[in-house]
Amino acid sequence: MTPPGTASNRRAESQLSLAIWLSAIVAMTLISVFFSYQFARVQTIWIDETTQMSGLTLSIPDLFRWLAGENQGRFGVPGDRMPPLSYMLGMAWASVFGLSEFPMRLFGLFVSSIGLIPFAASLRMISQRRASVLLFLLFALSPNFITTSVEIRAYPLFLTLASTGTWLLIVYSDASQRPSQRFVPYAMALVGIAAAYTHFFGVIFGGCFLGAAFVVDLSRRQINGHLIAAGFMFLVLIGGLLPFIAGASSLSASGDVAAPTASDYVRMLYRLIAGPAFYVYPVFLVLYFIGILLVLSGVAEKTVHAIGRLIYHKSADGINYVVLGLVMLIASGVLVTFFSSFFIKNFSVLRPNYSVWMTPAVFLLLATGLSTAYGAKIIVRLVNVGLALAVTGFIV
């Protein structure tokens, strides 16, 4: 017989635990916003940010024509290889807060801070509360997030859309979220379309995370017609990018860039989880990557388990579909980017900020490694020690 009040006590404890978790997430969000704000105060404007600021002075029709290649030298600054969505949202912000450098940096901070909400929701779904708090700290205080968040470019919006899309992929991959099979694919397609109209690499992001969802379905031995329809919708609606692609191509026609070297590929991968600020403190860089490698031990175990179940046992029983989806998203993104670098010669596709969309997925994949279901407890302890070192590497 269940003692009186046991169920209500458990609910109260769960609510208290949730309140503590939310308080920790909000506190770290405020800390992240504070550091980003301080960085915005001292950051100097870059030449590509002057391009964005110049474009924001145009009307919507003139903006479309400019981004499509018409009169690109009208401002005396380099033209832009961007779709129009970040410009349009920036215009709305500037109409209220003014078109000058600092208000536009605050626009980026506002947009990127919104992206922390789906990132926190993803962590809540896939990891234990303590681990989720630590991973949120890693992401929100990472040099990549803080520097990207105040750029007067498309990247703050691109990062937020990437966080949102990755959260939707996790919801779709979670076997317990059955209603998601019908509605989430269309939300995924809409986020992918928004990302594509924010940055051309959003096309890669949208294709990769819809493709990752399809692989998850294949591993379940099922085909979801809603996902197929959403993928078709994505392909049709990104056709509107063609005029802007033509304008970007005309900018790139002036000459080829140097062929990528091995260091370019390594730098792109490195920047997915770390920033150039780490170069100043090599000791903490070593500690950080010790932590990352220990966390990856848990990820690798789950990934190998999933592949083994599919290939050798021909069974999907016990597979962590969230891990599978995240691995497919990151792997396909890296492979497509690397493959493109062999054929696109008029600009460098390996620039780290082009692949910023993979950063939320990388940190979320690390979160899954903190609570491996298949390894010994010693691995979990090692991973937690490694994560503590990683946090030290960021904060100190």
N, C-alpha and C positions, 0 to 999 in steps of 0.2 A: 504493500500500500504506500502510495506517495505521501510524504509528510505534507501537512497543510502549508501553503505559502511557498513551496519549492519552485513551482513554475513562475510565480510572480517575482520571486527573488532572482531567478535566472534572467528574466527579462530586464529587471532593474540593473543587474550587473552588466548585461549586454549593452544597455543604453548608456550606462556610465562609461564603459570601455569605448563605445563609439564616440561619446562626447570628448573623451580624452584624446582620441585619435584625431578628431576634427580640430580640436584646439591646437594640437601639435602641427597639423597641416597648415592651418591659418597662420600660426606664429611663424612658420618657416616661409610661407608665402610673403608675409610682411617683411621679413628679413631680406628675402630675395629682391623684393620691390625697392627696399631701402638701398641695397648695394647697386642695383641697376640705376636708380635715380642719381646716386652719387657719381656713377660712371658717366651718366648722361651730362652732368654738369661740367665735366672736364673734357669730354670727348670733342675733338675738333672735326669739322665737317670734311667729308671725303669728296673727291671729284665726282664719283658716281651718285653721291647724295645730292650734289648740285643739279645733276640731271633730273633726279626725281622732283626736287623742289621746283625746277623750271617747268616740268610737265604739269605740275599741280596748278599753274597759273592759267592753263588752257581751259576752254569749254570742252564738254564731253565730245561733240563732233570733231573739234580740232585735235583733241587728244587721240581719238581713234585714227585720224588721218596721219598724225605725227608718228604714232607707234607702228603704223602700217608702212612707214617709209617716206612720207611726204615732208619735204622741207626739214630734214633732220638737223641741219646746222643752224636753225633759226636762233638758237639761244647762245651760240658760241661755246657750248659745252658738248662733250661727247653725246651721241644719240643713245637710245636705250634699246636693249633686247628683252623687253618685258611685255607680257600681256597687260590688260588695263585694270584688273580688279583692284589691286592695291592703290592705284592712282585714284580710282573712283571713291573708295572708302576714305582715302587721305583728303580728298576734296571736301567730303562731308565733315570731317573733323576740323579742317582748316576754316570752314565757313563759320564754325562756332568759336574756336579757340585761337584762330589767327594763323597765317602762313608765315611762320618764322622757324628757325632751327629748333629751339628748345620745345615749343609746343608739339612739333612733329616728332621729336624723340619721345615725348610722353605718349603720343599716339601709339608708337611701336611698343612701349612698355605696357600700355593698357591692353593692347591686342594680345601680346605674348603672355601676359598674366592670366588672361581668360583661358589660354591653352593649358595652364596648370590644372584647371578643373577636370577635363577628361583624363589628363595624366594621373591625377590622384585617384580618380574613379577606377582607372585601369589597375593601379597598384592595389586598391582595395579588393578587387576581384581575384587577383592572381597570387598574392603573397600574404604572409602573416603580418599583423599590424606593426610589430616592431621593425620587421624588414622593410615594410612599405614606407615607414617614416624615414628610415635611413636612405632608401633609394630616392625618395622625394627630395631629401636634403642634397643628395649628390647631384640630381638633375637641376633643381632650382638655383643652387649656388655654383653650378659649374661655370667656368669661364665662357664656354660656348653659349649658354643661355643668357648670361648677363650681357655679353657684348652684342649678341644678336638682337636682344630685346629692345634696344634703343637705336637701332639702325633706321635711317630714313630711306628705307628700301622695301622691297616686297618680303624680305625674309622673316620679320616678326609674324606676319599673317601666314606665311607659308609654314612656319614652325607650328603655329596654333592649329592649322588645318591638318598637319601631319599627326599631331597629338590626338585630334578628334577622330581622324580616320583609323589610327591604330587602336584606339579604344573600341570603335565599332567592329574592327576585325576581331578583337578579343571577345566582345559580346557574341559575335556570330560563331566564333570557334568554340565557345563554352557549351558543352553538351547539355548543360542544365538550362540553357536559355532557349528552349524550343520555339517560343513565339518569334524569336529573332530571325528564324529562317524565312519568314514571309516579308517582314518590313525592313529589316536592317540592310539588305542588299541595295535597296533604292536610296537609303540614306548614305551608304558607302559611295554609290555612284555620284550623288550630289556633292559630297565632300571632294571626291576626286575631280569632278568638273570644276568646282571652285578653286581647287589647288592648281589645276591646269591653266585657269585664267588668271592666276596669281603669278605663277612662274612656269616656264616651259618644262622644267623638270617635274612639275606636277603631273605631266602626262605619264612619266615613268612611275611616279608614286601611285597614281590612280590605277595604272595597269598592273603594277606589282601587288598592290594590296587586294585588288579584286581577284588577281590570279592566285594569290595565297589562299583566299577563301575557297576558290575552286579546288585547289589541292586538298584542303581540309575536307571538302565534300567527297572527293575521290577516295580519301583514306577511310571515310565512313561508308564507302560503297553506296553512295547516293548522288543523284544529280538534282540540284534545286533549280527549277525553271525560273524562279524569281531572280536568282543570281545571274542566270544567263540573260534574262531580259534587262537587268540592271547594267550588265556589261555592254550590251548592245546600245543602251541609252547613253552610256559614257562615250562610246566610240562615235556615235552620231553627233552628239552635242559638242564634242571638242573640235568638230570640223570648223566651227566658227573661228578657230585660232589661225586658220590658213593665211588671212591677210597680215596678221601680226608676225607670223613666221616668215612671210616674204619680206617684211620690213626688217626683221632681225637679220635675215640672210644678206640683205643688201649692205648692212653695216659690217658684216663679217667678210665681205668679198674683197676687202683691201689687201689681205695677205694671210699667209699661214703662220701659226704659232710654232714654236719649237716642238719637236716630237717629245712625247712624255718619256720620262726616265723612271727607273725603278723607285727612286725616292718620291716621285709624284704619287705613285700608287700607295706607297707606305704612308705618306702624309695624309692622303684622303682617309685611309682607314684609321689612322691615329686621331684625326680630328673628330671622328664620330664619338669618341669617348673622352677626349682630353683637349686641352687648348695650348696655344703657344706660351701662355703665362707660366706653364710648368717648366719651361726651359730655364727659368731663373733659379728654380729650386730643384736641382737634379735629384737630391736625396728624397724629396717628397714625390717626385715623379716615379722613382723606383718603388717606393712604398705603395703608391697608388696602383701601379700595375701588378704588384704582388697581390693586392686585394682583388683586382679585376680577374687575374688568372685563377685565384681560388674560387671566386664566384662562378667563373665559367666551368669549373669542374662539375658543379651541380647541373648546369645547363647541358653540358656534354653528355652526362649520364642519362638525362631524360631524352635527349635527341637520339642517342644511340639505341635506347630502349624502344623508342617509337619506330625507328627505321627497322630494327630487328623484328619487331612484331609484324610489320607490314611485309617484309621481304621473306623472312624465314618461316614465320608461323601463319602467314596469310590471314592475320586476324587484327582487328582494330581494338580489341579488348585491352583496356588499361592504358591506352595512348593518351597523353596529354596534348589535346588538340590546340590549346593555346600556344604551347611551346612550338608545336609544328607550324602553326600559322606565322608566328613571329620569325622563326628560322627561315621560312620560305620568303617572307617579305624582305628580310635583310639580305639573304643570299641572292635573290633575284635582282634586288636593287644594285648590289655591288657588281654582279656579273654583267648586267645591262650597261652600267656606267663604264666598267672596264672595257667591254666589247666596243662601245661607242667610241672610246678614245682611239681605237685603231683606224677609224674611218672619218671622224670629224677632225679636220685639220685647221679650220679657221678660227677656232677658239678652244680653250682648254676645258673639257668637260670634267676634268678631275679637280677643279677648284673646290675646296672643302665646303664653301657655303652653298654650292649647288646641291650637295647631298645632305643638307641639314635635316631634310625630312626623315632620314633614317635614325637620327639621334634618339627620339622618344622610344622607338622600337628597340634599339640597342639597350637602353637603360631598363626597359620593361623586361627584356629577355634576361638581363642580369638578375632582376627581381625573382624570376622563376627559379633561378639557381640557388636561392637562399633557403628553399624549403624542399629539397629533393626528397621524393617519396621512395626512392629505390636504394639509397646509399646508407651506409652506417652513420651513426650519430656523430662520429668523429669528423666526418666530412662537413656536416652542418656546422659544427663548432669551428672548424678551420675557416669555413666560408665567412662566418660572423666575425672572426678575428681579422680576416682579410678585408672585410667591408669597413671595419673600424679603422684599419690602416688607410683605406681609401678616403674615408671622411677626413682623417688627419691630413692627408695629402692635399685636400681641397682647402680646408679652413686655415691651416697654419701657413 
